[in-house]
Amino acid sequence: MDTLHLLSDQDEPERVQGHLILTKEDLFGATAPPADEVNTFPESGVGVAKDLPPPYADSPQRPNRPDAPHWEIPSISEELAREALVEYVASRCCYSRKPAKEMVFSELHSLNTYRYRLDTFTESRSTEWASEPYNGQPVDGFSGVAPGPWDLPVPIPAMFQDCQRDVRLPHSSSIKGCNQCLTLGKSPCNKCVTSGQIQCSACSGSGRDHSDNRCSDCRGSGRVRCSPCHGAGSLQCPNCQGKGQLLCFLKLTVKWKNHSSVHVVDKRSGFPVDMLQDAPGEMLFTDMNQRVYPVESFPDGAVNAASKQAVQEHHSQFSTTCRILQQRQTIELIPVTRVHFTWRDKTHIYFVYGADHMVYAKDYPAKCCCSIS
């Protein structure tokens, strides 16, 4: 087995007689950029890492819960089915209300379905070099070792809500000369090319106006003072804001993101399943833990299969690049009733779905050609 040794900053990592030798940078990451990298900052890439892997992987927690009940909700009443259709037709300017009022029900068929949802709330971390004009701020790059990106505690925001926070990594800062202005604090004015003057726009540089008189704007010189630099020929360096020096440090970016997978059981009833993605339902089951275990005992096997697939996919996608903070899985019952009715000796159908009794009526029998169902 390899033995771990720690070398000083001057030593190089190597393997000697079966011993794995690491430097402090191998364990903790780079601290402040070296002094000889002034002109290459931040392109040097020292200390920069994207999607840093978490220090450990979590294991799913098997919930201690009873089996989910078998929910059977009967189809809605004819009165409610008619009321829902009348309200739907009233919202459509080109739909006639006669079928909704005169129709004769032949069958109301319950097609209640389930919606499974898995939310995985993750935290990811990355580092990159950042800088700001040096105005005498404390410099801590030589007073300690920068902590590892996952060792720095950062307060967690509200669960299952996307958020981002930038944090300065302690003991990573140092002072560097500004590489854009070469520590001068000024940059050449591109408008006048450092001359402080530009061609007069009123006379196009001729010094004479349209009447061949001396131009009043440039007083005959054909040149006027450059407005961006006020005639100085140079501008304050935007990178260091005229200070000539930068405080360089490692910036830790922490991202919290909620990843969702939603599966609606398709009853193959002719109703568009995608319309049920956001339809309000009745909550049957909720399970929340740092890592949830797939649902196994729900009466509908399609829900169990969807849960198993979603949990496996989230684990493979996020466990190696993110820290999984919390998972939540829910099962909702979505009421769906297929209504068969006759009007003027013809049979038609429509659907009443969701907890608030929305209507889907693709073949409503009395609508103008200008309407869209």
C-alpha distance (Angstrom), angle and dihedral (degrees) to the residues before:
residue distance angle dihedral
M1 . . .
D2 3.79 . .
T3 3.79 118.7 .
L4 3.78 119.1 -140.4
H5 3.82 119.1 -130.1
L6 3.81 128.7 176.1
L7 3.80 120.0 -136.6
S8 3.77 130.2 -164.0
D9 3.78 123.4 -102.8
Q10 3.81 91.7 -93.6
D11 3.79 95.4 57.0
E12 3.79 125.7 87.8
P13 3.83 123.7 -132.1
E14 3.78 114.1 -106.4
R15 3.81 142.3 144.7
V16 3.82 114.8 -107.3
Q17 3.82 120.9 -176.5
G18 3.79 93.9 -26.5
H19 3.82 94.0 -45.4
L20 3.79 117.1 124.3
I21 3.80 108.7 -138.6
L22 3.83 118.3 -158.2
T23 3.78 132.7 -179.5
K24 3.80 124.7 -137.0
E25 3.80 88.9 -101.4
D26 3.81 90.0 59.4
L27 3.80 90.1 55.8
F28 3.77 103.2 36.5
G29 3.81 105.9 17.5
A30 3.80 126.4 -116.9
T31 3.78 121.5 -43.4
A32 3.82 122.7 -156.6
P33 3.83 117.6 -13.3
P34 3.83 114.1 -94.8
A35 3.77 117.1 -96.0
D36 3.81 92.7 -114.9
E37 3.81 91.6 61.6
V38 3.79 95.2 71.2
N39 3.77 94.9 115.8
T40 3.81 95.5 43.2
F41 3.81 98.9 47.6
P42 2.98 123.4 153.9
E43 3.81 96.9 7.0
S44 3.82 91.6 68.0
G45 3.82 90.8 83.9
V46 3.79 94.4 -145.2
G47 3.79 110.3 158.0
V48 3.79 93.4 2.9
A49 3.80 117.3 133.7
K50 3.80 132.1 160.6
D51 3.82 125.7 -152.3
L52 3.78 94.6 3.2
P53 3.82 110.4 -155.2
P54 3.81 115.7 -113.8
P55 3.81 117.1 -108.0
Y56 3.80 93.8 -113.9
A57 3.78 142.8 11.5
D58 3.78 122.8 -120.3
S59 3.77 126.6 -132.2
P60 3.79 122.8 -135.2
Q61 3.78 117.2 -101.5
R62 3.79 114.6 -130.7
P63 3.81 104.9 -136.3
N64 3.77 121.4 -127.0
R65 3.78 100.3 -137.1
P66 3.81 140.1 125.3
D67 3.77 121.7 -102.0
A68 3.79 116.4 -79.8
P69 3.82 111.4 -99.1
H70 3.78 122.0 -112.9
W71 3.78 105.5 -109.9
E72 3.79 118.6 -155.9
I73 3.79 114.2 176.4
P74 3.82 115.9 -178.1
S75 3.76 121.8 -127.3
I76 3.78 117.9 -88.6
S77 3.79 122.5 -91.3
E78 3.80 123.3 -93.5
E79 3.78 89.8 -114.1
L80 3.79 92.3 55.8
A81 3.82 92.1 43.2
R82 3.81 90.8 53.8
E83 3.80 92.8 44.9
A84 3.82 91.1 51.8
L85 3.82 91.8 50.4
V86 3.80 93.7 46.6
E87 3.80 90.2 52.2
Y88 3.80 90.7 47.4
V89 3.81 93.1 50.5
A90 3.80 91.3 47.6
S91 3.80 89.0 59.7
R92 3.82 90.8 56.3
C93 3.77 112.7 76.4
C94 3.82 94.8 -157.2
Y95 3.80 98.9 45.3
S96 3.78 121.3 102.3
R97 3.81 116.4 -132.2
K98 3.80 94.6 -147.2
P99 3.82 98.0 90.5
A100 3.81 91.8 48.2
K101 3.80 91.0 52.1
E102 3.82 100.1 36.5
M103 3.82 102.0 37.4
V104 3.80 121.5 119.7
F105 3.80 116.1 -141.6
S106 3.80 117.1 -129.5
E107 3.81 101.6 171.8
L108 3.82 141.4 -3.0
H109 3.80 109.9 -159.5
S110 3.82 120.8 -167.6
L111 3.82 113.4 -135.9
N112 3.80 99.7 168.2
T113 3.78 111.8 174.8
Y114 3.80 138.9 -174.3
R115 3.77 134.3 -118.1
Y116 3.81 117.7 -153.3
R117 3.81 119.4 -163.7
L118 3.80 131.5 -176.2
D119 3.80 120.5 -168.1
T120 3.80 119.4 -169.7
F121 3.81 116.0 -169.8
T122 3.80 110.7 -157.4
E123 3.77 139.2 -178.7
S124 3.81 121.5 -148.3
R125 3.79 128.8 -176.8
S126 3.79 134.8 -159.7
T127 3.80 135.5 168.6
E128 3.78 133.5 -145.3
W129 3.78 137.6 164.9
A130 3.79 115.6 -93.8
S131 3.79 134.2 174.9
E132 3.76 143.0 -167.0
P133 3.83 133.1 -172.5
Y134 3.78 110.5 -77.1
N135 3.79 111.0 -117.5
G136 3.77 100.0 161.8
Q137 3.81 97.6 -70.6
P138 3.83 118.0 161.1
V139 3.81 114.0 -83.7
D140 3.80 113.2 -148.8
G141 3.81 103.0 168.6
F142 3.80 93.6 108.0
S143 3.81 99.4 38.6
G144 3.80 98.2 74.6
V145 3.78 147.9 -22.3
A146 3.78 119.4 -69.7
P147 3.81 112.1 -114.4
G148 3.77 120.6 -117.5
P149 3.81 114.1 -91.4
W150 3.81 91.3 -109.0
D151 3.82 93.7 43.2
L152 3.79 95.3 66.5
P153 3.83 110.2 90.5
V154 3.80 112.8 -130.0
P155 3.84 120.0 -179.2
I156 3.80 112.8 -110.0
P157 3.83 115.6 -126.5
A158 3.80 125.5 -140.0
M159 3.79 112.3 -44.2
F160 3.81 121.0 -100.6
Q161 3.82 93.3 14.0
D162 3.81 122.8 113.2
C163 3.78 114.3 -117.4
Q164 3.81 140.6 156.2
R165 3.79 132.2 -157.1
D166 3.81 132.1 -177.9
V167 3.80 117.3 -148.5
R168 3.79 129.5 -176.1
L169 3.79 109.6 -123.5
P170 3.84 109.5 -124.2
H171 3.83 118.4 -117.2
S172 3.79 93.7 17.5
S173 3.81 102.3 99.2
S174 3.81 129.0 105.7
I175 3.80 137.7 159.2
K176 3.79 118.4 -104.7
G177 3.77 133.5 175.7
C178 3.78 113.2 -106.0
N179 3.80 108.4 -96.2
Q180 3.79 94.5 -158.3
C181 3.82 98.1 58.7
L182 3.82 97.3 22.7
T183 3.85 89.6 -117.4
L184 3.84 92.2 -58.7
G185 3.79 94.9 113.1
K186 3.80 89.4 -135.9
S187 3.77 135.4 85.2
P188 3.83 127.7 -159.9
C189 3.79 116.4 -95.0
N190 3.78 108.0 -115.0
K191 3.79 92.5 -161.7
C192 3.80 96.4 64.9
V193 3.83 98.1 16.7
T194 3.85 90.8 -121.9
S195 3.83 93.1 -56.4
G196 3.80 95.6 107.2
Q197 3.79 91.7 -134.3
I198 3.79 136.0 80.6
Q199 3.79 135.2 -168.7
C200 3.80 114.6 -76.1
S201 3.80 109.0 -107.9
A202 3.82 93.6 -158.1
C203 3.82 94.9 63.3
S204 3.80 99.1 17.5
G205 3.78 89.3 -120.1
S206 3.81 96.5 -56.8
G207 3.80 95.8 110.1
R208 3.83 90.8 -134.3
D209 3.80 129.7 93.6
H210 3.81 127.5 -139.1
S211 3.80 91.0 -79.6
D212 3.80 90.2 53.0
N213 3.77 90.1 -110.1
R214 3.75 124.0 133.3
C215 3.83 110.6 -76.8
S216 3.79 109.8 -106.9
D217 3.80 93.2 -153.5
C218 3.80 97.7 58.2
R219 3.83 97.0 18.4
G220 3.74 90.6 -123.7
S221 3.80 97.4 -54.8
G222 3.80 95.7 104.7
R223 3.82 89.9 -135.3
V224 3.82 132.3 89.4
R225 3.79 133.8 -171.3
C226 3.79 114.9 -81.2
S227 3.78 107.6 -110.2
P228 3.86 100.0 -156.4
C229 3.82 93.5 58.4
H230 3.85 96.0 24.4
G231 3.79 89.8 -125.0
A232 3.79 95.4 -55.3
G233 3.80 95.0 112.6
S234 3.79 92.1 -134.6
L235 3.78 138.8 66.0
Q236 3.76 133.5 -144.3
C237 3.78 108.9 -89.7
P238 3.82 106.8 -105.4
N239 3.80 91.9 -154.0
C240 3.81 97.6 59.8
Q241 3.83 97.4 15.1
G242 3.78 90.7 -124.8
K243 3.82 95.9 -52.6
G244 3.79 96.5 109.2
Q245 3.80 90.6 -142.2
L246 3.78 135.4 79.5
L247 3.75 133.0 -154.1
C248 3.80 102.8 -136.1
F249 3.79 122.2 -163.2
L250 3.78 143.7 153.8
K251 3.80 112.7 -94.5
L252 3.78 116.8 -150.3
T253 3.80 113.1 -151.9
V254 3.80 115.1 -160.3
K255 3.80 118.0 -167.6
W256 3.78 125.5 -170.0
K257 3.78 114.9 -165.3
N258 3.77 135.7 174.4
H259 3.80 114.8 -139.6
S260 3.81 116.7 -162.7
S261 3.78 134.1 -165.7
V262 3.80 118.6 -172.3
H263 3.79 126.7 -171.5
V264 3.81 125.3 -177.9
V265 3.80 117.1 -165.0
D266 3.79 108.6 -119.2
K267 3.82 111.8 -136.5
R268 3.83 90.7 -173.9
S269 3.78 90.4 -129.0
G270 3.79 97.6 139.2
F271 3.80 92.1 -98.4
P272 3.85 114.8 125.9
V273 3.80 105.2 -108.8
D274 3.80 93.2 -154.9
M275 3.82 88.9 66.6
L276 3.80 88.3 64.9
Q277 3.80 95.0 58.8
D278 3.81 92.8 91.3
A279 3.79 101.4 17.4
P280 3.83 112.2 126.7
G281 3.80 113.5 -106.8
E282 3.78 141.9 172.9
M283 3.80 116.6 -89.6
L284 3.81 111.7 -122.6
F285 3.77 103.3 166.1
T286 3.82 140.0 14.3
D287 3.79 127.6 -177.0
M288 3.81 122.9 177.1
N289 3.80 129.2 176.7
Q290 3.77 140.7 131.3
R291 3.80 85.9 -90.8
V292 3.79 119.6 8.2
Y293 3.78 126.0 -149.7
P294 3.82 119.0 -128.2
V295 3.81 116.3 -93.4
E296 3.80 108.2 -105.6
S297 3.80 108.8 166.4
F298 3.80 104.9 49.6
P299 3.84 111.3 129.2
D300 3.81 93.2 -123.0
G301 3.80 108.2 69.8
A302 3.82 92.0 -156.6
V303 3.80 89.3 65.1
N304 3.82 91.6 51.5
A305 3.81 90.5 49.8
A306 3.81 92.2 48.1
S307 3.81 90.9 49.8
K308 3.81 93.0 49.9
Q309 3.79 92.5 48.6
A310 3.82 94.5 46.0
V311 3.82 94.4 48.2
Q312 3.81 91.7 48.8
E313 3.81 93.1 47.1
H314 3.81 94.0 48.6
H315 3.79 91.0 48.7
S316 3.82 93.4 51.1
Q317 3.81 93.2 43.9
F318 3.79 101.4 45.2
S319 3.81 112.7 18.6
T320 3.82 95.6 78.5
T321 3.82 99.8 43.8
C322 3.81 102.1 28.4
R323 3.75 139.7 37.8
I324 3.79 110.1 -114.8
L325 3.79 105.4 -137.9
Q326 3.79 101.5 174.7
Q327 3.77 141.0 -7.3
R328 3.77 129.4 -159.2
Q329 3.79 128.5 -172.7
T330 3.77 125.4 -173.3
I331 3.79 137.9 -178.8
E332 3.79 119.8 -153.5
L333 3.76 129.3 -171.5
I334 3.81 112.3 -134.3
P335 3.81 112.9 -162.3
V336 3.81 112.5 -136.1
T337 3.81 123.4 176.0
R338 3.80 123.8 -177.2
V339 3.80 108.9 -149.3
H340 3.82 120.3 -156.3
F341 3.82 116.5 -164.0
T342 3.79 141.4 160.4
W343 3.79 128.5 -133.2
R344 3.81 124.4 174.1
D345 3.80 91.0 -5.7
K346 3.80 94.2 -55.6
T347 3.81 127.8 109.7
H348 3.78 121.8 -129.8
I349 3.81 137.8 169.9
Y350 3.75 138.1 -149.9
F351 3.79 134.7 172.5
V352 3.79 131.2 -123.6
Y353 3.79 109.9 -160.4
G354 3.78 143.2 167.7
A355 3.77 131.2 33.3
D356 3.82 90.5 -76.2
H357 3.84 94.0 51.9
M358 3.79 101.9 -114.6
V359 3.80 118.3 -177.7
Y360 3.80 133.2 -130.7
A361 3.82 111.7 -170.2
K362 3.79 110.5 164.2
D363 3.82 95.6 165.7
Y364 3.78 100.6 38.8
P365 3.83 102.9 165.8
A366 3.82 101.5 -134.9
K367 3.78 116.4 46.7
C368 3.77 134.6 122.6
C369 3.78 120.4 -109.0
C370 3.80 90.8 -115.3
S371 3.79 93.0 63.2
I372 3.79 126.2 93.1
S373 3.81 118.6 -146.0
